[in-house]
Amino acid sequence: MHLIQFREIMRDAEVAYAIHPIVRKYLLTVEDTTKALIACGVPRAAHVAQITTGGLLNIDLPTLQNV
């Protein structure tokens, strides 16, 4: 079971890494990113979208721009 979860987490991270430049360029929200990933048939789309947009870390773009 743990190996399956680990593989899912790694897959989510790889997809998030691959789409991150597009999400940042177009300032996509978690909702927008989730919808796009669902349309593309990505498994666990909501989780990937949260990773990509910083939703899991509670980070928003204005906070990052002020650093």
PQR file of N, CA, C, O and H, with PARSE charges and radii, in Angstrom:
ATOM      1  N   MET A   1       0.817  -1.199   0.000 -0.4000 1.5000
ATOM      2  CA  MET A   1       0.000   0.000   0.000 -0.0000 2.0000
ATOM      3  C   MET A   1       0.857   1.259   0.000  0.5500 1.7000
ATOM      4  O   MET A   1       0.574   2.212  -0.726 -0.5500 1.4000
ATOM      5  N   HIS A   2       1.899   1.258   0.811 -0.4000 1.5000
ATOM      6  CA  HIS A   2       2.751   2.440   0.894 -0.0000 2.0000
ATOM      7  C   HIS A   2       3.480   2.702  -0.422  0.5500 1.7000
ATOM      8  O   HIS A   2       3.678   3.856  -0.803 -0.5500 1.4000
ATOM      9  H   HIS A   2       2.130   0.484   1.400  0.4000 1.0000
ATOM     10  N   LEU A   3       3.872   1.655  -1.103 -0.4000 1.5000
ATOM     11  CA  LEU A   3       4.553   1.803  -2.385 -0.0000 2.0000
ATOM     12  C   LEU A   3       3.624   2.423  -3.421  0.5500 1.7000
ATOM     13  O   LEU A   3       4.050   3.254  -4.223 -0.5500 1.4000
ATOM     14  H   LEU A   3       3.711   0.718  -0.794  0.4000 1.0000
ATOM     15  N   ILE A   4       2.355   2.021  -3.406 -0.4000 1.5000
ATOM     16  CA  ILE A   4       1.373   2.607  -4.325 -0.0000 2.0000
ATOM     17  C   ILE A   4       1.198   4.091  -4.029  0.5500 1.7000
ATOM     18  O   ILE A   4       1.171   4.903  -4.953 -0.5500 1.4000
ATOM     19  H   ILE A   4       2.009   1.346  -2.754  0.4000 1.0000
ATOM     20  N   GLN A   5       1.079   4.454  -2.762 -0.4000 1.5000
ATOM     21  CA  GLN A   5       0.931   5.859  -2.387 -0.0000 2.0000
ATOM     22  C   GLN A   5       2.169   6.654  -2.778  0.5500 1.7000
ATOM     23  O   GLN A   5       2.061   7.775  -3.275 -0.5500 1.4000
ATOM     24  H   GLN A   5       1.101   3.794  -2.011  0.4000 1.0000
ATOM     25  N   PHE A   6       3.337   6.076  -2.555 -0.4000 1.5000
ATOM     26  CA  PHE A   6       4.577   6.757  -2.929 -0.0000 2.0000
ATOM     27  C   PHE A   6       4.619   7.027  -4.431  0.5500 1.7000
ATOM     28  O   PHE A   6       4.994   8.118  -4.859 -0.5500 1.4000
ATOM     29  H   PHE A   6       3.425   5.165  -2.152  0.4000 1.0000
ATOM     30  N   ARG A   7       4.233   6.031  -5.230 -0.4000 1.5000
ATOM     31  CA  ARG A   7       4.231   6.204  -6.686 -0.0000 2.0000
ATOM     32  C   ARG A   7       3.232   7.276  -7.116  0.5500 1.7000
ATOM     33  O   ARG A   7       3.512   8.049  -8.033 -0.5500 1.4000
ATOM     34  H   ARG A   7       3.928   5.144  -4.883  0.4000 1.0000
ATOM     35  N   GLU A   8       2.078   7.330  -6.466 -0.4000 1.5000
ATOM     36  CA  GLU A   8       1.088   8.362  -6.785 -0.0000 2.0000
ATOM     37  C   GLU A   8       1.628   9.748  -6.458  0.5500 1.7000
ATOM     38  O   GLU A   8       1.457  10.685  -7.237 -0.5500 1.4000
ATOM     39  H   GLU A   8       1.851   6.703  -5.721  0.4000 1.0000
ATOM     40  N   ILE A   9       2.271   9.875  -5.319 -0.4000 1.5000
ATOM     41  CA  ILE A   9       2.849  11.159  -4.914 -0.0000 2.0000
ATOM     42  C   ILE A   9       3.944  11.586  -5.890  0.5500 1.7000
ATOM     43  O   ILE A   9       4.016  12.753  -6.276 -0.5500 1.4000
ATOM     44  H   ILE A   9       2.410   9.113  -4.686  0.4000 1.0000
ATOM     45  N   MET A  10       4.791  10.645  -6.283 -0.4000 1.5000
ATOM     46  CA  MET A  10       5.863  10.965  -7.230 -0.0000 2.0000
ATOM     47  C   MET A  10       5.295  11.358  -8.587  0.5500 1.7000
ATOM     48  O   MET A  10       5.795  12.291  -9.215 -0.5500 1.4000
ATOM     49  H   MET A  10       4.733   9.697  -5.969  0.4000 1.0000
ATOM     50  N   ARG A  11       4.254  10.659  -9.053 -0.4000 1.5000
ATOM     51  CA  ARG A  11       3.621  11.006 -10.324 -0.0000 2.0000
ATOM     52  C   ARG A  11       3.007  12.404 -10.239  0.5500 1.7000
ATOM     53  O   ARG A  11       3.153  13.206 -11.162 -0.5500 1.4000
ATOM     54  H   ARG A  11       3.848   9.901  -8.543  0.4000 1.0000
ATOM     55  N   ASP A  12       2.324  12.692  -9.137 -0.4000 1.5000
ATOM     56  CA  ASP A  12       1.731  14.016  -8.945 -0.0000 2.0000
ATOM     57  C   ASP A  12       2.806  15.098  -9.002  0.5500 1.7000
ATOM     58  O   ASP A  12       2.622  16.140  -9.631 -0.5500 1.4000
ATOM     59  H   ASP A  12       2.205  12.040  -8.387  0.4000 1.0000
ATOM     60  N   ALA A  13       3.915  14.839  -8.343 -0.4000 1.5000
ATOM     61  CA  ALA A  13       5.005  15.822  -8.318 -0.0000 2.0000
ATOM     62  C   ALA A  13       5.609  16.024  -9.711  0.5500 1.7000
ATOM     63  O   ALA A  13       5.945  17.147 -10.087 -0.5500 1.4000
ATOM     64  H   ALA A  13       4.065  13.992  -7.832  0.4000 1.0000
ATOM     65  N   GLU A  14       5.747  14.944 -10.470 -0.4000 1.5000
ATOM     66  CA  GLU A  14       6.304  15.059 -11.823 -0.0000 2.0000
ATOM     67  C   GLU A  14       5.384  15.861 -12.736  0.5500 1.7000
ATOM     68  O   GLU A  14       5.851  16.687 -13.519 -0.5500 1.4000
ATOM     69  H   GLU A  14       5.474  14.031 -10.165  0.4000 1.0000
ATOM     70  N   VAL A  15       4.080  15.621 -12.638 -0.4000 1.5000
ATOM     71  CA  VAL A  15       3.127  16.382 -13.453 -0.0000 2.0000
ATOM     72  C   VAL A  15       3.139  17.844 -13.024  0.5500 1.7000
ATOM     73  O   VAL A  15       3.137  18.740 -13.868 -0.5500 1.4000
ATOM     74  H   VAL A  15       3.700  14.950 -12.001  0.4000 1.0000
ATOM     75  N   ALA A  16       3.150  18.088 -11.723 -0.4000 1.5000
ATOM     76  CA  ALA A  16       3.176  19.459 -11.219 -0.0000 2.0000
ATOM     77  C   ALA A  16       4.422  20.195 -11.707  0.5500 1.7000
ATOM     78  O   ALA A  16       4.346  21.357 -12.109 -0.5500 1.4000
ATOM     79  H   ALA A  16       3.152  17.360 -11.037  0.4000 1.0000
ATOM     80  N   TYR A  17       5.561  19.518 -11.670 -0.4000 1.5000
ATOM     81  CA  TYR A  17       6.811  20.126 -12.139 -0.0000 2.0000
ATOM     82  C   TYR A  17       6.730  20.458 -13.627  0.5500 1.7000
ATOM     83  O   TYR A  17       7.217  21.501 -14.062 -0.5500 1.4000
ATOM     84  H   TYR A  17       5.622  18.575 -11.344  0.4000 1.0000
ATOM     85  N   ALA A  18       6.122  19.579 -14.393 -0.4000 1.5000
ATOM     86  CA  ALA A  18       6.042  19.777 -15.842 -0.0000 2.0000
ATOM     87  C   ALA A  18       5.132  20.945 -16.220  0.5500 1.7000
ATOM     88  O   ALA A  18       5.421  21.673 -17.170 -0.5500 1.4000
ATOM     89  H   ALA A  18       5.726  18.732 -14.040  0.4000 1.0000
ATOM     90  N   ILE A  19       4.042  21.128 -15.487 -0.4000 1.5000
ATOM     91  CA  ILE A  19       3.086  22.188 -15.861 -0.0000 2.0000
ATOM     92  C   ILE A  19       3.317  23.498 -15.123  0.5500 1.7000
ATOM     93  O   ILE A  19       2.681  24.504 -15.436 -0.5500 1.4000
ATOM     94  H   ILE A  19       3.807  20.537 -14.715  0.4000 1.0000
ATOM     95  N   HIS A  20       4.216  23.498 -14.151 -0.4000 1.5000
ATOM     96  CA  HIS A  20       4.446  24.694 -13.334 -0.0000 2.0000
ATOM     97  C   HIS A  20       4.741  25.954 -14.151  0.5500 1.7000
ATOM     98  O   HIS A  20       4.178  27.002 -13.837 -0.5500 1.4000
ATOM     99  H   HIS A  20       4.733  22.680 -13.896  0.4000 1.0000
ATOM    100  N   PRO A  21       5.595  25.912 -15.186 -0.5600 1.5000
ATOM    101  CA  PRO A  21       5.866  27.131 -15.950  0.2800 2.0000
ATOM    102  C   PRO A  21       4.606  27.742 -16.593  0.5500 1.7000
ATOM    103  O   PRO A  21       4.475  28.965 -16.655 -0.5500 1.4000
ATOM    104  N   ILE A  22       3.701  26.912 -17.060 -0.4000 1.5000
ATOM    105  CA  ILE A  22       2.479  27.403 -17.684 -0.0000 2.0000
ATOM    106  C   ILE A  22       1.565  28.023 -16.633  0.5500 1.7000
ATOM    107  O   ILE A  22       0.981  29.086 -16.844 -0.5500 1.4000
ATOM    108  H   ILE A  22       3.807  25.919 -17.010  0.4000 1.0000
ATOM    109  N   VAL A  23       1.453  27.338 -15.499 -0.4000 1.5000
ATOM    110  CA  VAL A  23       0.600  27.847 -14.413 -0.0000 2.0000
ATOM    111  C   VAL A  23       1.097  29.207 -13.950  0.5500 1.7000
ATOM    112  O   VAL A  23       0.299  30.118 -13.731 -0.5500 1.4000
ATOM    113  H   VAL A  23       1.928  26.475 -15.328  0.4000 1.0000
ATOM    114  N   ARG A  24       2.402  29.350 -13.801 -0.4000 1.5000
ATOM    115  CA  ARG A  24       2.980  30.634 -13.354 -0.0000 2.0000
ATOM    116  C   ARG A  24       2.826  31.710 -14.427  0.5500 1.7000
ATOM    117  O   ARG A  24       2.486  32.853 -14.119 -0.5500 1.4000
ATOM    118  H   ARG A  24       3.050  28.610 -13.979  0.4000 1.0000
ATOM    119  N   LYS A  25       3.076  31.348 -15.685 -0.4000 1.5000
ATOM    120  CA  LYS A  25       3.013  32.323 -16.773 -0.0000 2.0000
ATOM    121  C   LYS A  25       1.624  32.938 -16.891  0.5500 1.7000
ATOM    122  O   LYS A  25       1.490  34.147 -17.077 -0.5500 1.4000
ATOM    123  H   LYS A  25       3.352  30.420 -15.936  0.4000 1.0000
ATOM    124  N   TYR A  26       0.592  32.106 -16.784 -0.4000 1.5000
ATOM    125  CA  TYR A  26      -0.779  32.579 -16.969 -0.0000 2.0000
ATOM    126  C   TYR A  26      -1.505  32.828 -15.645  0.5500 1.7000
ATOM    127  O   TYR A  26      -2.707  33.091 -15.634 -0.5500 1.4000
ATOM    128  H   TYR A  26       0.700  31.123 -16.633  0.4000 1.0000
ATOM    129  N   LEU A  27      -0.774  32.746 -14.532 -0.4000 1.5000
ATOM    130  CA  LEU A  27      -1.327  33.004 -13.203 -0.0000 2.0000
ATOM    131  C   LEU A  27      -2.625  32.231 -12.960  0.5500 1.7000
ATOM    132  O   LEU A  27      -3.624  32.793 -12.512 -0.5500 1.4000
ATOM    133  H   LEU A  27       0.203  32.533 -14.541  0.4000 1.0000
ATOM    134  N   LEU A  28      -2.589  30.937 -13.263 -0.4000 1.5000
ATOM    135  CA  LEU A  28      -3.770  30.104 -13.111 -0.0000 2.0000
ATOM    136  C   LEU A  28      -4.049  29.825 -11.632  0.5500 1.7000
ATOM    137  O   LEU A  28      -3.127  29.644 -10.838 -0.5500 1.4000
ATOM    138  H   LEU A  28      -1.777  30.480 -13.627  0.4000 1.0000
ATOM    139  N   THR A  29      -5.321  29.794 -11.283 -0.4000 1.5000
ATOM    140  CA  THR A  29      -5.722  29.444  -9.925 -0.0000 2.0000
ATOM    141  C   THR A  29      -5.767  27.932  -9.783  0.5500 1.7000
ATOM    142  O   THR A  29      -5.639  27.199 -10.764 -0.5500 1.4000
ATOM    143  H   THR A  29      -6.070  29.941 -11.928  0.4000 1.0000
ATOM    144  N   VAL A  30      -5.951  27.476  -8.558 -0.4000 1.5000
ATOM    145  CA  VAL A  30      -6.087  26.041  -8.312 -0.0000 2.0000
ATOM    146  C   VAL A  30      -7.291  25.500  -9.080  0.5500 1.7000
ATOM    147  O   VAL A  30      -7.230  24.419  -9.664 -0.5500 1.4000
ATOM    148  H   VAL A  30      -6.056  28.072  -7.761  0.4000 1.0000
ATOM    149  N   GLU A  31      -8.388  26.266  -9.074 -0.4000 1.5000
ATOM    150  CA  GLU A  31      -9.599  25.825  -9.767 -0.0000 2.0000
ATOM    151  C   GLU A  31      -9.372  25.709 -11.273  0.5500 1.7000
ATOM    152  O   GLU A  31      -9.759  24.715 -11.888 -0.5500 1.4000
ATOM    153  H   GLU A  31      -8.437  27.145  -8.599  0.4000 1.0000
ATOM    154  N   ASP A  32      -8.744  26.727 -11.865 -0.4000 1.5000
ATOM    155  CA  ASP A  32      -8.469  26.704 -13.305 -0.0000 2.0000
ATOM    156  C   ASP A  32      -7.553  25.534 -13.670  0.5500 1.7000
ATOM    157  O   ASP A  32      -7.777  24.833 -14.656 -0.5500 1.4000
ATOM    158  H   ASP A  32      -8.430  27.534 -11.366  0.4000 1.0000
ATOM    159  N   THR A  33      -6.530  25.344 -12.859 -0.4000 1.5000
ATOM    160  CA  THR A  33      -5.573  24.271 -13.113 -0.0000 2.0000
ATOM    161  C   THR A  33      -6.249  22.910 -12.977  0.5500 1.7000
ATOM    162  O   THR A  33      -6.005  22.007 -13.778 -0.5500 1.4000
ATOM    163  H   THR A  33      -6.348  25.914 -12.058  0.4000 1.0000
ATOM    164  N   THR A  34      -7.097  22.766 -11.962 -0.4000 1.5000
ATOM    165  CA  THR A  34      -7.816  21.506 -11.765 -0.0000 2.0000
ATOM    166  C   THR A  34      -8.705  21.193 -12.959  0.5500 1.7000
ATOM    167  O   THR A  34      -8.718  20.063 -13.447 -0.5500 1.4000
ATOM    168  H   THR A  34      -7.295  23.500 -11.311  0.4000 1.0000
ATOM    169  N   LYS A  35      -9.446  22.186 -13.430 -0.4000 1.5000
ATOM    170  CA  LYS A  35     -10.334  21.984 -14.581 -0.0000 2.0000
ATOM    171  C   LYS A  35      -9.541  21.547 -15.814  0.5500 1.7000
ATOM    172  O   LYS A  35      -9.958  20.641 -16.535 -0.5500 1.4000
ATOM    173  H   LYS A  35      -9.436  23.104 -13.034  0.4000 1.0000
ATOM    174  N   ALA A  36      -8.411  22.188 -16.050 -0.4000 1.5000
ATOM    175  CA  ALA A  36      -7.591  21.846 -17.211 -0.0000 2.0000
ATOM    176  C   ALA A  36      -7.033  20.423 -17.091  0.5500 1.7000
ATOM    177  O   ALA A  36      -7.006  19.678 -18.070 -0.5500 1.4000
ATOM    178  H   ALA A  36      -8.073  22.924 -15.464  0.4000 1.0000
ATOM    179  N   LEU A  37      -6.594  20.059 -15.903 -0.4000 1.5000
ATOM    180  CA  LEU A  37      -6.040  18.723 -15.698 -0.0000 2.0000
ATOM    181  C   LEU A  37      -7.114  17.649 -15.831  0.5500 1.7000
ATOM    182  O   LEU A  37      -6.856  16.579 -16.382 -0.5500 1.4000
ATOM    183  H   LEU A  37      -6.616  20.665 -15.107  0.4000 1.0000
ATOM    184  N   ILE A  38      -8.311  17.927 -15.333 -0.4000 1.5000
ATOM    185  CA  ILE A  38      -9.419  16.980 -15.487 -0.0000 2.0000
ATOM    186  C   ILE A  38      -9.749  16.802 -16.963  0.5500 1.7000
ATOM    187  O   ILE A  38      -9.975  15.684 -17.426 -0.5500 1.4000
ATOM    188  H   ILE A  38      -8.520  18.796 -14.885  0.4000 1.0000
ATOM    189  N   ALA A  39      -9.776  17.916 -17.703 -0.4000 1.5000
ATOM    190  CA  ALA A  39     -10.066  17.843 -19.139 -0.0000 2.0000
ATOM    191  C   ALA A  39      -9.017  17.011 -19.879  0.5500 1.7000
ATOM    192  O   ALA A  39      -9.324  16.374 -20.887 -0.5500 1.4000
ATOM    193  H   ALA A  39      -9.592  18.824 -17.328  0.4000 1.0000
ATOM    194  N   CYS A  40      -7.795  17.017 -19.382 -0.4000 1.5000
ATOM    195  CA  CYS A  40      -6.718  16.228 -19.994 -0.0000 2.0000
ATOM    196  C   CYS A  40      -6.676  14.798 -19.476  0.5500 1.7000
ATOM    197  O   CYS A  40      -5.879  13.992 -19.954 -0.5500 1.4000
ATOM    198  H   CYS A  40      -7.546  17.534 -18.563  0.4000 1.0000
ATOM    199  N   GLY A  41      -7.521  14.474 -18.507 -0.4000 1.5000
ATOM    200  CA  GLY A  41      -7.573  13.116 -17.980 -0.0000 2.0000
ATOM    201  C   GLY A  41      -6.476  12.779 -16.996  0.5500 1.7000
ATOM    202  O   GLY A  41      -6.121  11.610 -16.843 -0.5500 1.4000
ATOM    203  H   GLY A  41      -8.169  15.129 -18.119  0.4000 1.0000
ATOM    204  N   VAL A  42      -5.931  13.786 -16.324 -0.4000 1.5000
ATOM    205  CA  VAL A  42      -4.860  13.543 -15.352 -0.0000 2.0000
ATOM    206  C   VAL A  42      -5.463  12.985 -14.060  0.5500 1.7000
ATOM    207  O   VAL A  42      -6.379  13.588 -13.501 -0.5500 1.4000
ATOM    208  H   VAL A  42      -6.220  14.735 -16.448  0.4000 1.0000
ATOM    209  N   PRO A  43      -4.961  11.837 -13.576 -0.5600 1.5000
ATOM    210  CA  PRO A  43      -5.457  11.303 -12.310  0.2800 2.0000
ATOM    211  C   PRO A  43      -5.066  12.217 -11.146  0.5500 1.7000
ATOM    212  O   PRO A  43      -4.004  12.840 -11.165 -0.5500 1.4000
ATOM    213  N   ARG A  44      -5.926  12.289 -10.147 -0.4000 1.5000
ATOM    214  CA  ARG A  44      -5.676  13.104  -8.943 -0.0000 2.0000
ATOM    215  C   ARG A  44      -5.405  14.558  -9.320  0.5500 1.7000
ATOM    216  O   ARG A  44      -4.494  15.188  -8.784 -0.5500 1.4000
ATOM    217  H   ARG A  44      -6.789  11.784 -10.132  0.4000 1.0000
ATOM    218  N   ALA A  45      -6.199  15.080 -10.243 -0.4000 1.5000
ATOM    219  CA  ALA A  45      -5.996  16.426 -10.782 -0.0000 2.0000
ATOM    220  C   ALA A  45      -6.014  17.502  -9.707  0.5500 1.7000
ATOM    221  O   ALA A  45      -5.192  18.418  -9.741 -0.5500 1.4000
ATOM    222  H   ALA A  45      -6.939  14.568 -10.679  0.4000 1.0000
ATOM    223  N   ALA A  46      -6.923  17.410  -8.766 -0.4000 1.5000
ATOM    224  CA  ALA A  46      -7.010  18.430  -7.719 -0.0000 2.0000
ATOM    225  C   ALA A  46      -5.737  18.468  -6.879  0.5500 1.7000
ATOM    226  O   ALA A  46      -5.271  19.544  -6.504 -0.5500 1.4000
ATOM    227  H   ALA A  46      -7.590  16.666  -8.738  0.4000 1.0000
ATOM    228  N   HIS A  47      -5.181  17.309  -6.587 -0.4000 1.5000
ATOM    229  CA  HIS A  47      -3.947  17.258  -5.797 -0.0000 2.0000
ATOM    230  C   HIS A  47      -2.778  17.860  -6.576  0.5500 1.7000
ATOM    231  O   HIS A  47      -1.980  18.616  -6.022 -0.5500 1.4000
ATOM    232  H   HIS A  47      -5.560  16.435  -6.891  0.4000 1.0000
ATOM    233  N   VAL A  48      -2.684  17.524  -7.846 -0.4000 1.5000
ATOM    234  CA  VAL A  48      -1.618  18.070  -8.694 -0.0000 2.0000
ATOM    235  C   VAL A  48      -1.746  19.589  -8.782  0.5500 1.7000
ATOM    236  O   VAL A  48      -0.743  20.299  -8.701 -0.5500 1.4000
ATOM    237  H   VAL A  48      -3.332  16.910  -8.296  0.4000 1.0000
ATOM    238  N   ALA A  49      -2.961  20.092  -8.945 -0.4000 1.5000
ATOM    239  CA  ALA A  49      -3.189  21.532  -9.046 -0.0000 2.0000
ATOM    240  C   ALA A  49      -2.771  22.244  -7.768  0.5500 1.7000
ATOM    241  O   ALA A  49      -2.200  23.333  -7.815 -0.5500 1.4000
ATOM    242  H   ALA A  49      -3.775  19.515  -9.010  0.4000 1.0000
ATOM    243  N   GLN A  50      -3.054  21.630  -6.630 -0.4000 1.5000
ATOM    244  CA  GLN A  50      -2.654  22.247  -5.362 -0.0000 2.0000
ATOM    245  C   GLN A  50      -1.146  22.287  -5.219  0.5500 1.7000
ATOM    246  O   GLN A  50      -0.593  23.275  -4.733 -0.5500 1.4000
ATOM    247  H   GLN A  50      -3.518  20.745  -6.591  0.4000 1.0000
ATOM    248  N   ILE A  51      -0.478  21.232  -5.635 -0.4000 1.5000
ATOM    249  CA  ILE A  51       0.989  21.214  -5.582 -0.0000 2.0000
ATOM    250  C   ILE A  51       1.548  22.305  -6.490  0.5500 1.7000
ATOM    251  O   ILE A  51       2.436  23.057  -6.091 -0.5500 1.4000
ATOM    252  H   ILE A  51      -0.926  20.430  -6.029  0.4000 1.0000
ATOM    253  N   THR A  52       1.027  22.387  -7.712 -0.4000 1.5000
ATOM    254  CA  THR A  52       1.553  23.305  -8.718 -0.0000 2.0000
ATOM    255  C   THR A  52       1.375  24.761  -8.325  0.5500 1.7000
ATOM    256  O   THR A  52       2.277  25.573  -8.531 -0.5500 1.4000
ATOM    257  H   THR A  52       0.305  21.776  -8.037  0.4000 1.0000
ATOM    258  N   THR A  53       0.236  25.099  -7.767 -0.4000 1.5000
ATOM    259  CA  THR A  53      -0.063  26.492  -7.453 -0.0000 2.0000
ATOM    260  C   THR A  53       0.318  26.877  -6.038  0.5500 1.7000
ATOM    261  O   THR A  53       0.096  28.019  -5.636 -0.5500 1.4000
ATOM    262  H   THR A  53      -0.497  24.439  -7.600  0.4000 1.0000
ATOM    263  N   GLY A  54       0.880  25.965  -5.277 -0.4000 1.5000
ATOM    264  CA  GLY A  54       1.261  26.270  -3.901 -0.0000 2.0000
ATOM    265  C   GLY A  54       0.102  26.186  -2.939  0.5500 1.7000
ATOM    266  O   GLY A  54       0.216  26.632  -1.797 -0.5500 1.4000
ATOM    267  H   GLY A  54       1.060  25.037  -5.604  0.4000 1.0000
ATOM    268  N   GLY A  55      -1.011  25.626  -3.371 -0.4000 1.5000
ATOM    269  CA  GLY A  55      -2.189  25.525  -2.526 -0.0000 2.0000
ATOM    270  C   GLY A  55      -1.976  24.694  -1.274  0.5500 1.7000
ATOM    271  O   GLY A  55      -2.588  24.969  -0.242 -0.5500 1.4000
ATOM    272  H   GLY A  55      -1.104  25.264  -4.299  0.4000 1.0000
ATOM    273  N   LEU A  56      -1.125  23.689  -1.345 -0.4000 1.5000
ATOM    274  CA  LEU A  56      -0.850  22.863  -0.175 -0.0000 2.0000
ATOM    275  C   LEU A  56      -0.011  23.605   0.846  0.5500 1.7000
ATOM    276  O   LEU A  56      -0.011  23.261   2.028 -0.5500 1.4000
ATOM    277  H   LEU A  56      -0.628  23.466  -2.183  0.4000 1.0000
ATOM    278  N   LEU A  57       0.696  24.612   0.394 -0.4000 1.5000
ATOM    279  CA  LEU A  57       1.577  25.368   1.287 -0.0000 2.0000
ATOM    280  C   LEU A  57       0.945  26.663   1.761  0.5500 1.7000
ATOM    281  O   LEU A  57       1.556  27.410   2.526 -0.5500 1.4000
ATOM    282  H   LEU A  57       0.696  24.891  -0.566  0.4000 1.0000
ATOM    283  N   ASN A  58      -0.285  26.939   1.309 -0.4000 1.5000
ATOM    284  CA  ASN A  58      -0.968  28.194   1.615 -0.0000 2.0000
ATOM    285  C   ASN A  58      -0.137  29.397   1.192  0.5500 1.7000
ATOM    286  O   ASN A  58      -0.027  30.371   1.936 -0.5500 1.4000
ATOM    287  H   ASN A  58      -0.781  26.332   0.687  0.4000 1.0000
ATOM    288  N   ILE A  59       0.449  29.334  -0.003 -0.4000 1.5000
ATOM    289  CA  ILE A  59       1.249  30.415  -0.555 -0.0000 2.0000
ATOM    290  C   ILE A  59       0.453  31.045  -1.672  0.5500 1.7000
ATOM    291  O   ILE A  59      -0.095  30.345  -2.524 -0.5500 1.4000
ATOM    292  H   ILE A  59       0.360  28.543  -0.608  0.4000 1.0000
ATOM    293  N   ASP A  60       0.387  32.360  -1.674 -0.4000 1.5000
ATOM    294  CA  ASP A  60      -0.287  33.034  -2.787 -0.0000 2.0000
ATOM    295  C   ASP A  60       0.732  33.887  -3.530  0.5500 1.7000
ATOM    296  O   ASP A  60       1.795  34.206  -2.999 -0.5500 1.4000
ATOM    297  H   ASP A  60       0.832  32.928  -0.983  0.4000 1.0000
ATOM    298  N   LEU A  61       0.399  34.253  -4.760 -0.4000 1.5000
ATOM    299  CA  LEU A  61       1.337  34.969  -5.618 -0.0000 2.0000
ATOM    300  C   LEU A  61       1.776  36.316  -5.036  0.5500 1.7000
ATOM    301  O   LEU A  61       2.972  36.606  -5.075 -0.5500 1.4000
ATOM    302  H   LEU A  61      -0.466  33.994  -5.191  0.4000 1.0000
ATOM    303  N   PRO A  62       0.879  37.160  -4.496 -0.5600 1.5000
ATOM    304  CA  PRO A  62       1.358  38.423  -3.931  0.2800 2.0000
ATOM    305  C   PRO A  62       2.385  38.241  -2.824  0.5500 1.7000
ATOM    306  O   PRO A  62       3.307  39.046  -2.696 -0.5500 1.4000
ATOM    307  N   THR A  63       2.234  37.196  -2.025 -0.4000 1.5000
ATOM    308  CA  THR A  63       3.202  36.933  -0.970 -0.0000 2.0000
ATOM    309  C   THR A  63       4.569  36.626  -1.575  0.5500 1.7000
ATOM    310  O   THR A  63       5.587  37.126  -1.094 -0.5500 1.4000
ATOM    311  H   THR A  63       1.485  36.542  -2.129  0.4000 1.0000
ATOM    312  N   LEU A  64       4.598  35.810  -2.622 -0.4000 1.5000
ATOM    313  CA  LEU A  64       5.860  35.460  -3.256 -0.0000 2.0000
ATOM    314  C   LEU A  64       6.516  36.657  -3.944  0.5500 1.7000
ATOM    315  O   LEU A  64       7.742  36.763  -3.970 -0.5500 1.4000
ATOM    316  H   LEU A  64       3.772  35.405  -3.013  0.4000 1.0000
ATOM    317  N   GLN A  65       5.715  37.546  -4.492 -0.4000 1.5000
ATOM    318  CA  GLN A  65       6.271  38.696  -5.214 -0.0000 2.0000
ATOM    319  C   GLN A  65       6.893  39.718  -4.272  0.5500 1.7000
ATOM    320  O   GLN A  65       7.740  40.507  -4.691 -0.5500 1.4000
ATOM    321  H   GLN A  65       4.719  37.460  -4.471  0.4000 1.0000
ATOM    322  N   ASN A  66       6.486  39.715  -3.010 -0.4000 1.5000
ATOM    323  CA  ASN A  66       7.009  40.672  -2.048 -0.0000 2.0000
ATOM    324  C   ASN A  66       8.270  40.183  -1.348  0.5500 1.7000
ATOM    325  O   ASN A  66       8.828  40.888  -0.507 -0.5500 1.4000
ATOM    326  H   ASN A  66       5.798  39.074  -2.670  0.4000 1.0000
ATOM    327  N   VAL A  67       8.720  38.984  -1.692 -0.4000 1.5000
ATOM    328  CA  VAL A  67       9.898  38.420  -1.028 -0.0000 2.0000
ATOM    329  C   VAL A  67      11.147  39.003  -1.621  0.5500 1.7000
ATOM    330  O   VAL A  67      12.251  38.657  -1.199 -0.5500 1.4000
ATOM    331  H   VAL A  67       8.267  38.412  -2.375  0.4000 1.0000
TER
END
